[in-house]
């Protein structure tokens, strides 16, 4: 600082900064408002939600469809993620999580919907992408250089798989015949 003068903060500079900051905040709020609109959830499903907002439920539904996509799509014995209602399971499971963990996982859901597609060159929301493009976004997040993003994906995938494979209709896919406790005489799967 030898021989240099430090610029003074004038009222004008402070006012300009405040106006610019306010404009940035207003723009960000408007973008967030617009980006979380347009999600339609049936009233009976919305009434069952305990921790997710309607838009988050839709994102989880789309992600679950891709994460649990069957290897044999023409096999009618393999239920879809929608048929076993993975998203509502996810909602209930997340509601029971510790608050900080729940916050982080739901932030990841928001990242997946709004920002992750941008990293793959898409300008649309995750839920507006074609299934193949959604797969690309999910693969990108799963292989991310960021431990935090990979961890978010692993958390999402773990809860989605718990929701999917909890249902007896999915057990045959992995060769599981159900729990031994309370087992019917002919087995769970007939």
C-alpha positions in Angstrom: 0.0 0.0 0.0 3.0 2.3 -0.3 2.1 5.3 -2.2 -1.3 4.0 -3.3 -4.6 5.5 -2.2 -7.5 3.3 -1.2 -10.7 4.3 -3.1 -13.3 5.6 -0.7 -16.7 4.1 -0.6 -19.0 7.0 -1.5 -22.8 7.1 -0.9 -23.3 6.9 -4.7 -21.1 3.7 -5.0 -23.0 2.2 -2.0 -26.4 3.1 -3.5 -25.4 1.6 -6.9 -24.2 -1.6 -5.2 -27.4 -1.9 -3.2 -29.5 -1.4 -6.3 -27.5 -4.0 -8.2 -27.7 -6.4 -5.3 -31.5 -5.9 -5.0 -31.9 -6.4 -8.8 -29.9 -9.6 -8.6 -31.9 -10.9 -5.7 -35.2 -10.0 -7.4 -34.1 -11.8 -10.6 -33.0 -14.9 -8.7 -36.3 -15.0 -6.8 -38.3 -14.6 -10.0 -36.3 -17.3 -11.7 -36.9 -19.6 -8.7 -40.6 -18.9 -8.7 -40.9 -19.5 -12.4 -38.8 -22.7 -12.3 -40.9 -24.3 -9.6 -44.2 -23.7 -11.3 -46.1 -25.9 -13.7 -45.9 -29.2 -11.7 -49.3 -30.9 -11.6 -49.9 -33.5 -8.9 -53.3 -35.1 -8.3 -55.0 -33.8 -5.2 -55.1 -37.2 -3.5 -51.4 -37.6 -4.0 -50.6 -34.1 -2.8 -52.6 -34.7 0.3 -50.4 -37.7 1.2 -47.1 -35.7 1.0 -45.3 -35.3 4.3 -41.9 -33.8 3.3 -41.8 -33.2 -0.4 -43.3 -30.3 -2.3 -45.3 -31.1 -5.4 -42.4 -30.2 -7.8 -40.0 -32.4 -5.8 -42.4 -35.3 -6.0 -42.5 -35.0 -9.8 -38.7 -34.8 -10.0 -38.4 -38.0 -7.8 -41.0 -39.8 -10.0 -38.9 -39.0 -13.1 -35.6 -39.9 -11.5 -37.1 -43.2 -10.2 -38.4 -44.2 -13.6 -34.9 -43.9 -15.0 -33.1 -45.4 -12.1 -35.5 -48.4 -11.9 -35.9 -48.7 -15.7 -36.2 -52.4 -16.5 -33.5 -54.2 -18.5 -36.3 -56.0 -20.2 -38.9 -53.3 -21.0 -41.2 -55.7 -22.8 -41.6 -58.0 -19.8 -45.0 -57.3 -18.2 -44.0 -59.1 -14.9 -41.5 -56.3 -14.1 -43.4 -53.4 -12.4 -42.5 -49.8 -13.0 -41.4 -47.4 -10.3 -44.8 -45.7 -10.7 -46.7 -49.0 -10.2 -45.0 -49.6 -6.8 -45.2 -45.9 -5.9 -41.5 -45.2 -5.2 -42.0 -41.5 -5.0 -44.5 -41.6 -2.1 -42.2 -44.1 -0.3 -39.3 -41.6 -0.9 -41.5 -38.8 0.6 -42.2 -40.8 3.8 -38.6 -42.0 4.1 -37.2 -38.5 3.8 -39.7 -37.2 6.4 -38.1 -39.5 9.0 -34.5 -38.5 8.1 -32.5 -36.1 10.4 -33.3 -32.5 9.4 -29.8 -31.7 7.9 -29.7 -34.9 5.9 -33.2 -34.3 4.6 -32.2 -30.7 3.7 -29.2 -31.9 1.7 -31.0 -34.6 -0.2 -33.8 -32.2 -1.1 -31.3 -29.7 -2.3 -29.8 -32.4 -4.5 -33.3 -33.0 -5.9 -33.5 -29.3 -6.8 -30.0 -29.4 -8.3 -31.0 -32.4 -10.4 -34.1 -30.6 -11.7 -32.7 -27.2 -12.4 -28.9 -27.3 -12.7 -27.7 -30.8 -13.7 -29.3 -30.6 -17.2 -27.2 -27.5 -17.9 -24.0 -29.4 -17.3 -25.0 -31.7 -20.1 -25.9 -28.9 -22.5 -29.7 -28.9 -21.9 -31.6 -25.7 -21.2 -34.7 -27.5 -20.0 -35.7 -28.9 -16.6 -34.8 -32.6 -15.9 -38.5 -33.4 -15.9 -39.0 -32.0 -19.4 -36.2 -34.0 -20.9 -36.7 -37.2 -23.0 -35.8 -40.5 -21.1 -32.5 -40.9 -22.9 -31.5 -37.3 -22.0 -32.5 -37.9 -18.4 -30.3 -41.0 -18.4 -27.4 -38.8 -19.7 -28.0 -36.3 -16.9 -28.1 -39.0 -14.2 -24.9 -40.7 -15.6 -23.2 -37.3 -15.6 -24.1 -36.7 -12.0 -23.1 -40.2 -11.0 -19.7 -39.7 -12.6 -19.2 -36.1 -11.4 -15.8 -34.9 -10.3 -17.6 -33.6 -7.2 -17.8 -35.9 -4.2 -20.8 -33.9 -3.0 -22.8 -34.5 -6.3 -21.8 -38.2 -6.5 -22.9 -38.5 -2.8 -26.2 -36.8 -3.6 -26.8 -39.2 -6.5 -26.0 -42.2 -4.3 -28.4 -41.0 -1.6 -31.2 -40.5 -4.2 -30.5 -43.9 -5.8 -30.4 -45.7 -2.4 -33.8 -44.4 -1.3 -35.3 -45.0 -4.7 -34.1 -48.6 -4.7 -35.4 -49.1 -1.1 -38.7 -47.9 -2.4 -38.7 -50.1 -5.4 -37.4 -53.4 -3.9 -39.6 -53.2 -0.8 -42.5 -54.3 -2.9 -43.2 -58.0 -3.3 -43.8 -57.6 -7.1 -40.1 -56.7 -7.5 -38.6 -59.6 -5.6 -38.7 -62.2 -8.4 -36.5 -59.9 -10.5 -33.6 -60.5 -8.1 -34.5 -64.1 -7.2 -35.8 -63.3 -3.7 -38.7 -65.2 -2.3 -39.5 -62.9 0.6 -38.8 -62.9 4.3 -38.8 -66.0 6.4 -40.8 -64.4 9.2 -44.5 -64.8 8.7 -43.9 -66.7 5.5 -47.0 -68.4 4.0 -46.8 -72.1 3.5 -46.4 -71.9 -0.3 -44.0 -69.0 -0.1 -44.6 -65.3 -0.9 -44.4 -65.6 -4.6 -46.9 -68.0 -6.2 
